[in-house]
Amino acid sequence: MRAARLLAIGTVVALPVTLVAQSGGSSKLDDPTIVAIFDAANTWDIETGSLAAKNAQSADVKAFGQMLAHDHDAVRQQGRDLAKKLGVTPTPPGPDFQMAKDHYAAMAKLKGATGAAFDRAFLENEVAYHKAVIDAVTNTLLPAIQNAELKALVVKVAPAFQAHLIAAQNQLNKLPAA
């Protein structure tokens, strides 16, 4: 449990720095890379949400997982539609992208958990993940976005990330102490 919390805290602290460092070391990301990061971030939460919808013990956690998968699928599609409209070809970050490594580690941990332990690990991951994404969007991605329509989309969906964070934290707070 302590290792999971440390991983989550590390992800929250490292994400904005990692985004800048992996954009070639400059403090400026380009829109195609931001589109790819936005797409990947939504895809990863679709994956964790779908896993929770299938594996959670609590009906509330299952429903939350379903909601996450649905909401992030819709946002990911909006991003893909906008990229197509703008003629932007997303430039995916390389295979050593820290967010990807963190996601795969979280999925491996979640796939190895069952019952109440799964529910707790999932909710802890969602709290940490949404905090990290909100921080990255606010402090790194939004200031770097050049295209007004892309910026408007990210601003439009930002409250949903905050709502997911609050919902995950509320459900986590309701769980019995570990």
DAJO-V254111 format. One record per residue. N is the residue number from 0. PHI is phi in degrees with one decimal (NA if undefined). OMEGA is omega as a letter, one per 30 degrees, with the letter a starting at -180 (999 if undefined). BURIAL is # if it has 24 or more other ideal C-beta (glycine too) atoms within 12 Angstrom, else .. Layout:
N;PHI;OMEGA;BURIAL / N;PHI;OMEGA;BURIAL
//
This chain:
0;NA;a;. / 1;-63.2;l;. / 2;-62.4;l;. / 3;-64.2;l;# / 4;-66.5;l;. / 5;-64.5;l;. / 6;-61.7;a;# / 7;-63.7;l;# / 8;-64.0;l;. / 9;-60.2;l;. / 10;-64.7;a;# / 11;-62.0;a;# / 12;-73.6;a;. / 13;-84.0;a;# / 14;-55.7;a;# / 15;-61.6;l;# / 16;-64.3;a;. / 17;-63.0;l;# / 18;-59.4;l;# / 19;-68.7;a;# / 20;-62.3;a;. / 21;-85.1;l;# / 22;-91.5;l;# / 23;101.4;l;. / 24;86.2;l;. / 25;-87.3;l;. / 26;-87.5;a;. / 27;-121.7;l;. / 28;-90.8;l;# / 29;-97.0;a;. / 30;-59.2;l;# / 31;-60.1;l;# / 32;-70.4;l;# / 33;-64.3;l;# / 34;-60.0;l;# / 35;-66.0;l;# / 36;-65.1;l;# / 37;-59.2;l;# / 38;-62.8;a;# / 39;-63.8;a;# / 40;-59.7;l;# / 41;-68.5;l;# / 42;-59.5;a;# / 43;-63.0;l;# / 44;-76.6;l;# / 45;-63.1;a;# / 46;-64.6;a;# / 47;-69.3;l;# / 48;-63.0;l;# / 49;-64.1;l;# / 50;-64.0;l;# / 51;-66.4;l;# / 52;-59.2;a;# / 53;-89.4;a;. / 54;-108.6;a;# / 55;-65.6;l;# / 56;-81.9;a;. / 57;-79.5;l;# / 58;-62.1;l;. / 59;-65.6;l;. / 60;-70.2;l;# / 61;-59.5;a;# / 62;-63.8;l;. / 63;-63.3;l;# / 64;-60.1;l;# / 65;-62.1;l;. / 66;-63.0;l;# / 67;-59.4;a;# / 68;-59.8;l;# / 69;-64.6;a;. / 70;-62.6;a;# / 71;-71.2;l;# / 72;-64.8;l;. / 73;-65.2;l;. / 74;-67.4;l;# / 75;-59.8;l;# / 76;-65.7;l;. / 77;-59.8;l;# / 78;-64.1;l;# / 79;-66.1;l;# / 80;-63.3;l;. / 81;-65.6;l;# / 82;-58.7;l;# / 83;-64.3;a;. / 84;-59.1;a;. / 85;-84.2;a;# / 86;70.9;l;. / 87;-93.3;l;# / 88;-95.0;a;. / 89;-57.8;l;# / 90;-107.2;a;. / 91;-62.4;l;. / 92;-65.4;a;# / 93;-65.6;a;. / 94;-66.4;l;. / 95;-92.9;a;. / 96;-58.8;a;# / 97;-60.7;l;# / 98;-59.7;l;# / 99;-65.9;l;# / 100;-59.6;l;# / 101;-63.9;l;# / 102;-64.5;a;# / 103;-64.1;l;. / 104;-66.0;l;# / 105;-63.9;l;# / 106;-62.8;l;# / 107;-62.2;l;. / 108;-64.4;a;# / 109;-65.2;l;# / 110;-65.8;l;. / 111;-90.7;a;. / 112;-105.7;l;# / 113;-138.6;l;. / 114;58.7;a;. / 115;-63.3;l;. / 116;-64.7;l;# / 117;-63.5;a;# / 118;-56.5;a;# / 119;-64.6;a;# / 120;-62.3;l;# / 121;-62.5;a;# / 122;-66.3;l;# / 123;-61.8;l;# / 124;-62.7;a;# / 125;-65.5;l;# / 126;-62.4;a;# / 127;-63.3;a;# / 128;-63.5;a;# / 129;-68.7;l;# / 130;-61.1;a;# / 131;-64.1;a;# / 132;-66.3;l;# / 133;-60.1;l;# / 134;-63.8;a;# / 135;-64.6;a;# / 136;-63.2;a;# / 137;-67.2;a;. / 138;-97.8;a;. / 139;-122.2;a;# / 140;-74.0;a;# / 141;-55.9;l;# / 142;-63.6;a;. / 143;-91.2;a;# / 144;-68.2;a;# / 145;-95.8;a;. / 146;-80.1;a;. / 147;-63.3;a;. / 148;-68.7;l;. / 149;-64.6;l;# / 150;-61.0;a;# / 151;-62.4;l;. / 152;-63.3;a;# / 153;-63.0;l;# / 154;-63.7;a;. / 155;-63.1;a;. / 156;-90.3;a;# / 157;-54.9;l;# / 158;-61.2;l;. / 159;-67.2;l;# / 160;-63.1;l;# / 161;-64.7;l;. / 162;-63.0;l;. / 163;-64.9;l;# / 164;-60.1;a;# / 165;-63.0;l;. / 166;-63.6;l;# / 167;-64.6;a;# / 168;-64.3;l;. / 169;-61.4;l;. / 170;-67.6;l;# / 171;-62.0;l;# / 172;-64.4;a;. / 173;-82.0;a;. / 174;-72.2;l;# / 175;-62.2;l;. / 176;-58.6;a;. / 177;-83.5;999;.
//
